[in-house]
Amino acid sequence: MNSIKFYILLTLFLSLLACSEQKNTPIDLSGINVNTKIIRFEQQFYTGSAEELPSLKERFSYLFPGSNPDSVWIAKMNDEDEQFLYEASQKEYGDFSQQRENLTSLFEYVKYYYPKFVEPKVITILTNVDYNNKVVYADSLLFISLDAYLGKEHEVYQDYPLYVKQNLTSNHLIVDVAEQLAEPILRAPASRSYVSRIIQQGKKLKLMESFLPEVEKREIIGYSPDQYQWAEISEESIWKYFIQKEMLYSNDPTLSERFIAEAPFSKFYLEVDKDSPGKIGVWFGWQIVNAFMENNDLTLQEMVRLDNEELFRNSKYKPRKK
C-alpha cells in the first residue's frame, strides 16, 4: 500500500473513531446544580396526633380540603387499613436514600436539556393506592404516592390486573416521575391522525429516555422483558398490519383505545391479541422518533417542537426484520 492511500485510510479511520467517541461521550452534569427537597408528609401525618393536626393543616393546606371537618382527618390518621399501608411504605421506603439519588439525577438531566427547569419540592404521601394518580406534578410541587410502589407481588395488589401491578414497583417510581416532567414540555399536536398520536407518545418516551439514561428501555415503556421482546420480534408484521388497514392517517378515535391506552393487550382483533402487550402504538411511536433522531441532525429540543407528521415523513423509519 502506498503512503498516500495509507494516509487516506488512516484519516478516515480516525475520523470515524472520533465520531463514534463523540456519539458515546457521556453527558457532563458537573455544572448542573439542583436542590432536591423531599418532605415525608406521610410520616408526619400517620405518626401525628389530633393535637398536631392544626399545625399540619397550616403547613400543608393544599392537602386538606376545607370541606372536611377535623374528625375526618383524625379518623384517617388512625384507620387500621391506612396504618397498614403506612407501615408497608416505610418498610419499602424508610430512608428514601436511593429515591433521593434517582430524583437528583433526573432533575439534573432535565435541567441539562432545559436550563430554565426549576426542580419541584417532592412530597411523599399515601393515596389508598390510587394507581391512576401515582405521581402528580403541579408546578412547584411533586407528589409521590408511596403506597402505589410496594412491589408487584405485594399482598395489597393481589386482586389487581397484571398489567397494572407489574409497574407498581420501586424501579418504576422514577419512570413515572420522569413522565410527569416530560408531559408539560410537549406541544399539543396539530393533527389527530393515528401516526401523529403515536409520535406524540414517542416524543414523550424519547424525553424520558434522555432524562433517564441509566434506566432500561423496557422499564421506560413499562413492559416486562417478554413483552419488550415480543414487540421487537413482531415489529415488521405489526407495521404491515397498520399499513394494510390504512391506519396511519386515520382520525378514528378508537385506535387510541386499541393501541395507545394502558391495557392488558393491544387489540388487533386477531388471535395474536392474547400475546401482545398493551399500547403497542406507543412503542412504534418511540421507534419512529428514534429513527428520526438517527437520520436527522436535530437536538432533542428541536425534535420535540417539530410537527408530528413532518417528523414521520423525515424519519426514514423502516421496521426491523426478524
C-alpha positions as CSV (number, residue, x, y, z in Angstrom):
1,M,0.0,0.0,0.0
2,N,1.5,3.4,-1.0
3,S,1.8,6.2,1.6
4,I,-1.0,8.3,0.1
5,K,-3.5,5.5,0.2
6,F,-2.4,4.6,3.8
7,Y,-2.8,8.3,4.9
8,I,-6.3,8.5,3.4
9,L,-7.4,5.3,5.1
10,L,-5.8,6.3,8.4
11,T,-7.5,9.7,8.3
12,L,-10.9,8.1,7.5
13,F,-10.4,5.6,10.4
14,L,-9.5,8.3,12.9
15,S,-12.5,10.4,11.7
16,L,-14.9,7.5,12.2
17,L,-13.3,6.8,15.6
18,A,-13.8,10.4,16.6
19,C,-17.4,10.4,15.5
20,S,-18.0,7.2,17.5
21,E,-16.4,8.5,20.6
22,Q,-18.3,11.8,20.3
23,K,-21.6,9.9,20.0
24,N,-20.9,7.8,23.1
25,T,-19.4,10.6,25.2
26,P,-21.4,10.7,28.5
27,I,-23.2,14.0,29.3
28,D,-21.2,16.2,31.7
29,L,-23.5,17.3,34.5
30,S,-20.8,18.8,36.6
31,G,-22.1,22.4,36.0
32,I,-25.7,21.5,36.7
33,N,-26.9,22.4,40.2
34,V,-30.1,21.2,41.7
35,N,-31.5,21.3,45.3
36,T,-33.6,18.2,45.9
37,K,-36.1,18.9,48.7
38,I,-38.1,16.0,49.9
39,I,-40.8,16.2,52.6
40,R,-42.1,13.0,54.0
41,F,-45.7,14.1,54.7
42,E,-46.9,10.5,55.2
43,Q,-44.5,10.1,58.1
44,Q,-45.7,13.3,59.8
45,F,-49.4,12.6,59.2
46,Y,-49.6,8.9,60.2
47,T,-47.4,9.3,63.3
48,G,-49.2,12.5,64.3
49,S,-52.0,13.1,66.8
50,A,-55.2,15.1,67.0
51,E,-53.3,17.9,68.8
52,E,-50.8,18.2,66.0
53,L,-53.4,18.3,63.2
54,P,-53.8,22.1,63.2
55,S,-50.1,22.5,62.6
56,L,-50.2,20.0,59.8
57,K,-53.2,21.7,58.2
58,E,-51.4,25.1,58.3
59,R,-48.2,23.8,56.8
60,F,-49.8,21.6,54.1
61,S,-53.1,23.4,53.4
62,Y,-53.2,22.1,49.8
63,L,-53.6,18.6,51.2
64,F,-56.5,19.4,53.5
65,P,-59.8,20.3,51.6
66,G,-61.7,22.8,53.7
67,S,-64.9,20.9,53.3
68,N,-63.7,18.1,55.5
69,P,-64.0,18.5,59.3
70,D,-61.1,17.6,61.6
71,S,-62.9,14.4,62.6
72,V,-62.3,13.0,59.0
73,W,-58.6,13.6,59.3
74,I,-58.3,12.2,62.8
75,A,-60.1,9.1,61.7
76,K,-57.8,8.8,58.7
77,M,-54.7,9.0,60.9
78,N,-55.9,6.1,63.0
79,D,-57.6,4.0,60.3
80,E,-56.3,0.4,60.5
81,D,-56.0,-0.1,56.7
82,E,-54.2,3.2,56.2
83,Q,-51.8,2.4,59.1
84,F,-51.1,-0.9,57.3
85,L,-50.3,0.9,54.1
86,Y,-48.1,3.3,56.1
87,E,-46.1,0.5,57.7
88,A,-45.7,-1.2,54.3
89,S,-44.5,2.0,52.7
90,Q,-42.0,2.7,55.5
91,K,-40.6,-0.9,55.2
92,E,-40.0,-0.2,51.5
93,Y,-39.0,3.5,51.6
94,G,-37.7,4.1,55.1
95,D,-34.8,6.4,54.4
96,F,-35.7,7.2,50.8
97,S,-32.0,7.5,50.0
98,Q,-32.0,5.6,46.7
99,Q,-35.0,7.5,45.5
100,R,-33.4,10.8,46.5
101,E,-30.4,9.9,44.4
102,N,-32.6,8.9,41.5
103,L,-34.6,12.1,41.7
104,T,-31.5,14.3,41.9
105,S,-30.1,12.6,38.8
106,L,-33.4,13.1,37.0
107,F,-33.6,16.7,37.9
108,E,-30.0,17.3,36.7
109,Y,-30.7,15.7,33.3
110,V,-34.0,17.7,32.8
111,K,-32.1,20.9,33.7
112,Y,-29.3,20.0,31.3
113,Y,-31.7,19.8,28.4
114,Y,-34.0,22.6,29.7
115,P,-31.9,25.1,31.7
116,K,-35.0,27.0,32.8
117,F,-36.4,24.0,34.6
118,V,-36.8,24.5,38.4
119,E,-36.8,21.3,40.4
120,P,-40.1,20.9,42.3
121,K,-40.4,20.2,46.0
122,V,-41.1,16.5,46.4
123,I,-43.8,15.5,48.9
124,T,-44.4,11.8,49.6
125,I,-47.9,10.8,50.5
126,L,-50.3,7.8,50.6
127,T,-53.4,7.7,48.5
128,N,-55.0,4.3,49.2
129,V,-53.3,3.0,46.1
130,D,-54.7,5.4,43.6
131,Y,-52.7,3.9,40.7
132,N,-54.2,6.4,38.2
133,N,-52.5,9.3,40.1
134,K,-49.3,7.7,41.4
135,V,-47.4,10.8,40.7
136,V,-48.8,14.4,40.4
137,Y,-46.7,17.3,39.2
138,A,-48.2,20.7,40.0
139,D,-45.8,23.5,39.1
140,S,-43.5,23.7,42.1
141,L,-44.8,20.6,43.9
142,L,-44.3,16.9,43.0
143,F,-46.5,14.4,44.9
144,I,-45.5,10.7,45.0
145,S,-47.9,8.1,46.4
146,L,-45.6,5.6,48.0
147,D,-48.3,3.0,48.6
148,A,-48.5,2.7,44.8
149,Y,-45.0,1.3,44.6
150,L,-44.8,-1.5,47.1
151,G,-43.8,-4.2,44.5
152,K,-45.9,-6.2,42.1
153,E,-46.1,-9.2,44.4
154,H,-47.3,-7.2,47.5
155,E,-50.5,-8.6,49.1
156,V,-52.2,-5.2,48.7
157,Y,-52.2,-5.7,44.9
158,Q,-53.3,-9.3,44.9
159,D,-56.5,-8.7,43.0
160,Y,-55.1,-6.1,40.6
161,P,-54.7,-6.9,36.9
162,L,-51.2,-8.0,36.0
163,Y,-50.7,-5.1,33.5
164,V,-51.4,-2.7,36.4
165,K,-49.4,-4.2,39.2
166,Q,-46.3,-5.1,37.1
167,N,-45.4,-1.4,37.3
168,L,-46.2,-0.8,40.9
169,T,-42.6,-1.2,41.8
170,S,-39.8,0.9,43.3
171,N,-37.9,0.7,39.9
172,H,-40.8,2.3,38.1
173,L,-41.3,5.1,40.5
174,I,-38.6,7.3,38.9
175,V,-40.1,6.5,35.4
176,D,-43.5,7.8,36.4
177,V,-41.8,11.0,37.8
178,A,-39.9,11.4,34.5
179,E,-43.2,11.0,32.6
180,Q,-44.8,13.8,34.6
181,L,-41.9,16.1,34.0
182,A,-41.9,15.3,30.3
183,E,-45.6,15.9,29.5
184,P,-45.6,19.7,30.0
185,I,-42.7,20.0,27.5
186,L,-44.8,18.6,24.7
187,R,-46.8,20.8,22.4
188,A,-50.4,19.9,21.5
189,P,-50.3,18.1,18.1
190,A,-51.7,19.8,15.1
191,S,-53.2,16.6,13.7
192,R,-55.3,13.9,15.4
193,S,-54.2,11.2,12.9
194,Y,-53.1,7.9,14.3
195,V,-49.5,8.4,13.3
196,S,-49.5,11.9,14.9
197,R,-50.9,10.4,18.2
198,I,-48.3,7.6,18.4
199,I,-45.4,10.0,17.6
200,Q,-46.7,12.3,20.3
201,Q,-46.3,9.4,22.7
202,G,-42.9,8.5,21.1
203,K,-41.7,12.1,21.8
204,K,-42.6,11.7,25.4
205,L,-40.7,8.4,25.7
206,K,-37.7,9.9,24.0
207,L,-37.7,12.7,26.5
208,M,-37.9,10.2,29.4
209,E,-35.2,8.1,27.8
210,S,-32.9,11.2,27.7
211,F,-33.8,12.1,31.3
212,L,-33.1,8.6,32.5
213,P,-30.1,7.3,30.5
214,E,-29.4,4.5,33.1
215,V,-32.9,3.1,33.0
216,E,-33.7,0.1,30.8
217,K,-35.8,0.9,27.8
218,R,-38.4,-1.8,28.7
219,E,-38.8,-0.1,32.1
220,I,-39.4,3.3,30.5
221,I,-42.3,2.0,28.5
222,G,-43.4,-0.3,31.3
223,Y,-43.0,-3.6,29.6
224,S,-41.8,-6.9,31.0
225,P,-38.8,-8.5,29.3
226,D,-41.1,-10.9,27.4
227,Q,-43.4,-8.0,26.3
228,Y,-40.5,-5.9,25.0
229,Q,-39.0,-8.9,23.2
230,W,-42.5,-9.6,21.6
231,A,-42.6,-6.0,20.3
232,E,-39.1,-6.3,18.7
233,I,-39.8,-9.7,17.1
234,S,-43.2,-8.6,15.8
235,E,-42.2,-5.1,14.6
236,E,-42.3,-5.9,10.8
237,S,-45.6,-7.8,10.8
238,I,-47.4,-5.2,13.0
239,W,-46.2,-2.3,10.9
240,K,-47.6,-4.1,7.8
241,Y,-50.9,-4.5,9.6
242,F,-51.1,-0.8,10.3
243,I,-50.3,0.0,6.6
244,Q,-52.7,-2.6,5.2
245,K,-55.5,-1.4,7.4
246,E,-54.8,2.3,6.3
247,M,-54.5,3.4,9.9
248,L,-51.6,5.8,9.8
249,Y,-53.6,8.9,8.7
250,S,-56.9,7.8,10.1
251,N,-58.6,10.0,12.7
252,D,-60.5,7.1,14.2
253,P,-60.6,7.8,17.9
254,T,-60.9,4.1,18.8
255,L,-57.3,3.5,17.6
256,S,-56.2,5.2,20.8
257,E,-58.1,2.7,22.9
258,R,-56.8,-0.2,20.9
259,F,-53.1,0.7,20.6
260,I,-52.2,3.7,22.8
261,A,-54.1,3.4,26.1
262,E,-52.8,1.4,29.1
263,A,-54.3,-2.1,28.6
264,P,-53.6,-5.8,29.2
265,F,-53.1,-6.3,25.5
266,S,-53.3,-4.4,22.1
267,K,-56.5,-5.0,20.1
268,F,-55.9,-6.3,16.6
269,Y,-59.0,-8.5,16.9
270,L,-56.8,-11.4,16.0
271,E,-55.5,-14.5,17.8
272,V,-52.3,-12.6,18.4
273,D,-54.0,-10.2,20.8
274,K,-53.5,-12.6,23.8
275,D,-49.7,-12.5,23.3
276,S,-49.4,-8.8,22.7
277,P,-48.6,-6.1,25.3
278,G,-50.8,-3.1,25.6
279,K,-50.1,0.3,24.0
280,I,-48.1,-1.2,21.1
281,G,-48.7,2.0,19.1
282,V,-46.7,3.9,21.8
283,W,-43.8,1.5,21.2
284,F,-44.0,2.2,17.4
285,G,-44.1,6.0,18.0
286,W,-40.9,5.6,20.0
287,Q,-39.2,3.7,17.2
288,I,-40.2,6.3,14.7
289,V,-38.8,9.1,16.9
290,N,-35.6,7.1,17.4
291,A,-35.2,6.6,13.6
292,F,-35.8,10.4,13.1
293,M,-33.0,11.3,15.6
294,E,-30.6,8.8,13.9
295,N,-31.3,10.2,10.4
296,N,-31.5,13.9,11.2
297,D,-29.2,16.4,12.8
298,L,-31.6,18.0,15.3
299,T,-31.4,18.5,19.0
300,L,-33.8,16.9,21.4
301,Q,-35.5,20.3,21.9
302,E,-35.8,20.9,18.2
303,M,-37.3,17.4,17.7
304,V,-39.9,18.0,20.3
305,R,-41.1,21.2,18.6
306,L,-41.4,19.6,15.2
307,D,-44.8,18.8,13.7
308,N,-45.5,15.1,14.3
309,E,-46.5,14.2,10.7
310,E,-43.5,16.1,9.4
311,L,-41.3,14.1,11.8
312,F,-42.8,10.9,10.5
313,R,-42.1,11.9,6.8
314,N,-38.5,12.7,7.6
315,S,-37.8,9.8,9.9
316,K,-37.0,7.2,7.2
317,Y,-38.4,4.7,9.6
318,K,-38.3,1.1,8.5
319,P,-39.3,-1.8,10.7
320,R,-36.5,-4.2,11.6
321,K,-36.8,-7.7,10.0
322,K,-36.6,-10.7,12.3
